[in-house]
Amino acid sequence: GSTPSGERPADAPGSNVVSFPGPARSAAPDVLVVDDSDVVRRTMQRKIREYGHMVDLASSGDDAMAMLLNNSYRLVFLDIMMPGVDGFEVCERIKRSREYKSSAVYMLTSRDGMFDKVRGAMAGCDGYLVKPLESRKLREVLDLYESAAALIRLELAPELPRVQGDASQIRQVIHNMLQNAQ
């Protein structure tokens, strides 16, 4: 086992470097970022990767819908204002879809107005992040996503057949568990 340049991979026998496996992650991307700004997409990709997630990028609502046909994303970040199909429409389509409705959808907006929040809630979004994005807020969303996924995998295993992946039911079960824990 050597590379084309003749070097050994870092974890090859006889190498001085030992690599340790990180948290179990799927090789397939679990997060989709949709924004017509290349700067926003690349910044979010870098930050999300730092937290250990695989990320796909789309520059339009149409591209996002095409990517959703071939991939299963657990978390989607959607810009509201995009040419063509806007973020609200993409969110509505995700939440109406049997295959994708359990995906968490966070709207990305440069405005923090009540109108956008109401319209997003009507479309079924799970939350909002205001641009420019604060790393702390993004981390909170990813931590919430990870916590919910861990609860589902570890503590809610007996409940899973009952909720069958419906995000609203899963959120309600988690909410009830947290209420009962207080």
C-alpha positions as CSV (number, residue, x, y, z in Angstrom):
1,G,0.0,0.0,0.0
2,S,1.7,3.1,-1.2
3,T,0.4,6.2,-3.0
4,P,1.4,7.1,-6.6
5,S,4.2,9.2,-5.2
6,G,5.5,6.1,-3.3
7,E,4.4,7.4,0.2
8,R,2.5,5.3,2.6
9,P,-1.0,6.4,3.6
10,A,-0.9,7.8,7.1
11,D,-2.7,4.8,8.6
12,A,-0.7,2.2,6.7
13,P,1.3,-0.4,8.7
14,G,4.8,1.0,9.5
15,S,3.5,4.6,9.4
16,N,4.4,6.9,12.3
17,V,0.9,8.4,12.2
18,V,-2.0,6.7,13.8
19,S,-5.5,7.7,12.8
20,F,-8.4,7.3,15.2
21,P,-12.0,6.9,14.0
22,G,-14.2,9.9,14.7
23,P,-17.9,9.7,15.5
24,A,-19.7,7.3,13.2
25,R,-20.8,9.2,10.2
26,S,-22.4,8.1,6.9
27,A,-20.2,8.6,3.9
28,A,-23.3,10.2,2.2
29,P,-23.9,13.9,2.8
30,D,-26.5,14.5,5.5
31,V,-26.8,18.3,5.2
32,L,-27.9,20.3,2.2
33,V,-27.1,24.1,1.9
34,V,-29.1,26.0,-0.7
35,D,-28.1,29.6,-1.4
36,D,-27.6,31.6,-4.5
37,S,-24.5,33.2,-3.0
38,D,-21.3,31.2,-3.5
39,V,-19.7,32.9,-0.5
40,V,-22.5,31.9,1.8
41,R,-22.5,28.3,0.5
42,R,-18.8,27.9,0.9
43,T,-18.7,29.5,4.3
44,M,-21.5,27.3,5.6
45,Q,-19.9,24.2,4.0
46,R,-16.6,24.9,5.8
47,K,-18.3,25.5,9.2
48,I,-20.6,22.5,8.9
49,R,-17.7,20.2,7.9
50,E,-15.7,21.5,11.0
51,Y,-18.5,19.9,13.0
52,G,-18.1,16.6,11.3
53,H,-21.0,16.6,8.8
54,M,-20.9,15.9,5.1
55,V,-22.4,18.7,3.1
56,D,-23.9,19.1,-0.4
57,L,-24.4,22.5,-2.0
58,A,-27.1,23.8,-4.3
59,S,-27.2,27.3,-5.8
60,S,-31.0,27.4,-6.6
61,G,-34.3,26.0,-5.5
62,D,-34.5,24.0,-8.7
63,D,-31.1,22.5,-8.1
64,A,-32.1,21.6,-4.5
65,M,-35.2,19.8,-5.7
66,A,-33.2,17.8,-8.2
67,M,-30.6,16.9,-5.4
68,L,-33.4,15.8,-3.1
69,L,-34.6,13.2,-5.7
70,N,-31.2,11.4,-5.4
71,N,-30.2,12.0,-1.8
72,S,-31.7,11.8,1.7
73,Y,-30.8,14.9,3.8
74,R,-31.6,15.1,7.4
75,L,-30.9,18.8,7.6
76,V,-31.5,21.5,5.0
77,F,-30.5,25.1,5.1
78,L,-32.5,27.2,2.6
79,D,-32.0,30.8,1.5
80,I,-35.4,32.5,1.2
81,M,-34.6,34.8,-1.7
82,M,-33.4,33.0,-4.7
83,P,-34.0,33.3,-8.4
84,G,-36.6,30.8,-9.7
85,V,-38.1,28.6,-7.0
86,D,-37.7,30.4,-3.6
87,G,-36.9,28.9,-0.3
88,F,-40.5,28.9,0.9
89,E,-41.6,26.9,-2.1
90,V,-38.7,24.4,-1.6
91,C,-39.6,24.1,2.1
92,E,-43.3,23.4,1.3
93,R,-42.3,20.7,-1.2
94,I,-40.0,19.1,1.3
95,K,-42.6,19.1,4.0
96,R,-45.4,17.8,1.7
97,S,-43.2,14.9,0.5
98,R,-43.6,11.5,2.1
99,E,-39.9,10.8,1.6
100,Y,-38.4,14.1,2.9
101,K,-40.9,15.6,5.4
102,S,-38.8,14.3,8.3
103,S,-35.9,16.5,7.2
104,A,-35.3,19.5,9.4
105,V,-35.5,22.7,7.3
106,Y,-33.9,26.0,8.5
107,M,-34.5,29.1,6.5
108,L,-31.5,31.5,5.9
109,T,-32.5,35.1,5.7
110,S,-30.8,38.5,5.7
111,R,-34.0,39.9,7.2
112,D,-35.3,39.1,10.7
113,G,-38.9,40.2,10.0
114,M,-42.1,38.7,11.4
115,F,-43.6,38.3,7.9
116,D,-40.8,35.9,6.8
117,K,-41.1,34.0,10.0
118,V,-44.9,33.6,9.6
119,R,-44.5,32.6,6.0
120,G,-41.8,30.1,6.9
121,A,-43.9,28.6,9.6
122,M,-46.7,28.2,7.1
123,A,-44.3,26.4,4.8
124,G,-43.3,24.1,7.6
125,C,-39.8,25.3,8.4
126,D,-38.2,24.2,11.6
127,G,-36.3,27.5,12.3
128,Y,-34.5,30.5,11.1
129,L,-30.9,31.6,10.9
130,V,-30.1,35.3,10.1
131,K,-27.2,36.1,7.7
132,P,-24.5,36.9,8.3
133,L,-24.5,33.7,10.1
134,E,-23.1,33.5,13.6
135,S,-21.1,30.4,14.2
136,R,-22.7,30.0,17.7
137,K,-26.2,29.8,16.2
138,L,-25.2,27.3,13.5
139,R,-23.5,25.2,16.2
140,E,-26.8,25.3,18.3
141,V,-28.8,24.0,15.3
142,L,-26.2,21.2,14.6
143,D,-26.1,20.3,18.3
144,L,-29.9,20.2,18.4
145,Y,-29.9,18.0,15.3
146,E,-27.3,15.7,16.8
147,S,-29.1,15.5,20.2
148,A,-32.4,14.6,18.5
149,A,-30.6,12.0,16.4
150,A,-28.9,10.5,19.4
151,L,-32.1,10.4,21.4
152,I,-33.9,8.7,18.5
153,R,-31.1,6.2,18.1
154,L,-30.4,5.4,21.7
155,E,-33.3,6.3,23.9
156,L,-36.3,6.2,21.6
157,A,-35.6,2.9,19.9
158,P,-38.8,1.3,21.3
159,E,-40.8,4.4,20.1
160,L,-39.4,4.4,16.5
161,P,-41.9,1.9,15.0
162,R,-44.7,4.1,16.4
163,V,-43.5,7.4,15.1
164,Q,-42.2,6.0,11.8
165,G,-39.8,8.9,11.0
166,D,-42.4,11.6,11.0
167,A,-40.5,14.7,12.3
168,S,-43.5,16.3,14.0
169,Q,-44.2,13.1,15.9
170,I,-40.5,12.6,16.8
171,R,-40.3,16.3,18.0
172,Q,-43.4,15.7,20.1
173,V,-42.0,12.5,21.7
174,I,-38.7,14.3,22.5
175,H,-40.7,17.3,23.9
176,N,-42.7,15.0,26.1
177,M,-39.5,13.2,27.3
178,L,-37.9,16.6,28.2
179,Q,-41.1,17.8,29.9
180,N,-41.2,14.6,32.0
181,A,-37.6,14.9,32.9
182,Q,-38.1,18.3,34.5
